[in-house]
Amino acid sequence: MTNENPSLARAIARRAARVVSAATLAAAALATATGARAQAAAQPAHVHALPTGPISDRNEIMEGIGRDAKAIGAAMKAGKPADAAKPASDIAAKIDPFLKLFPEGSSGQGSRAKAAVWSDRGKFDQVGADLKDKATAVAAAANSGGDVKAASTAMFQDCKSCHDQFREPDQGE
Amino acid sequence: MLRAAAGLDAARRASALAFALVLALGAQACATAPRDAALAPGDPVRGAAVFAIAGGCGCHTPGDGPVGAGGAEIPTPFGTFYSTNLTSDREHGLGAWSDAEIERAIRRGERRDGSVESPVMPYYRYAGMADRDVRDLVAYLRGLPASPSANRPSEGELPLPRLAYRGWRLLFAGHASPPAEAPAAGVERGAYLARHVAICGDCHTPRNRFGASIGDQELAGVSGGGPLPYAPNVTPDRAAGIGDWDVADIENLLATGFTPEYDNVQGEMARVIDGLAGGPGYGSAPAADRAAIAAWMKTLPPMSRAVTKDGSGPAGATAPAVTEEKPA
């Protein structure tokens, strides 16, 4: 061990590491490229492979609710709270069909529904009914010049509360 | 799965080799690093805001609390680690540490005995934290109620971990010269907070085979299904990232956990927003700090890297995404 030239030591160490990492990176890139090609042949990367039936159907409804919720946010952002009326009543109309799409056994297979949906079904249906009321209240506020922001904040809290109780975190979240 | 496992194996072997190459050199070079003079005492009230925008130092709080008690499991390709006790407990926490010792642990990855921490503790990100902020953060940590939770040793580490971590710091930690004071406002403050306090990149920036962030892919996301948890691409790319979010959308997510579709994030992101075990998080940090981070994020170069939740698709750990392939 000598202490004479730490900067030279550092330079050598960096060079050595660069060579090693370049080699591994190259190998990794190759492996990735090969894998990507095989994958591309199988199916597009972004398609959510949910089985057809209730899981896929309820997922579709929920995505529609997401679009409605986004429209409510956009209406408020644009300073046009009255525009929140239609998406809010659309959400209210989607709740009953949504709640009917959780038959016993429709868990797993890519679904994020927690077991509590079935073990605590009464509560699940109750928060669904609450959300429907809150969405109806948003539409009412929007149609009557009321406080859309307060009404929608209350509604979004219901969304979150239900997700936290009855939906698993997204994979890796 | 098999390919991932083989890749991991190769990565471990290559890492061990790289470390072996630099062990002696690293030990020697780091022995010459300068030491700071003692820190002036910090302000715990300001420190609470730093702690909040640091996501409540979330790794250090176990799911059922108390805040800062440590013991949360952190699985990595380089072993399973358990976060350490940051509370004021004198035996298991930081109660007996000096301010300067805590500062060195946060910004330089040094333990009390002078050995180097595993890079699982992102000291190399906190290395750029302003003197005043780290001082105030230390003052805040001093006030965390003592928890007698004992630190748990890591499992399945690389061989010769102490030398390996010293070598890693030498190779990958860079040489930060933190400012005395953080930038006060604007995009500069956002960049500072995101990189050195909130450390967004710790989850959202892809890493190379050695676990070091890939510098030119900041916040470009990490695919799931591999050794690291899924974290979305949050650069302003319209297809692969969050280019269609405006600054207010990002601010709102950091404050409430709601996406523009009013879906709420769950899991790790929710924990650092809400804070853990009743402690503060991004959501209770100063609104101006969230706004600064959001404004900075919109200035990032858009990255077309497509990340997927299960690791399928084109996003490897290191290769830039190929968004379109023309037929030959």
Interface residues (C-beta under 8 A of the other chain):
Chain A: M1 N3 P6 A9 R10 I12 A13 R14 A16 A17 V20 S21 A23 T24 L25 A27 A28 A29 A31 T32 A33 G35 A36 Q39 A40 A45 H46 G66 R67 A69 K70 I72 G73 K77 F156 C159 K160 H163 D164 R167 E168 P169 D170 Q171 G172 E173
Chain B: R3 G7 A10 A11 A14 L17 A18 L21 V22 A24 L25 G26 Q28 A29 A31 T32 G167 L170 L171 N208 R209 F210 G224 P229 Y230 A231 A248 G257 F258 P260 E261 Y262 D263 N264 V265 Q266 G267 E268 M269 A270 A306 T308 K309 D310 S312 G313 P314 G316 A317 T318 A319 V322 E325
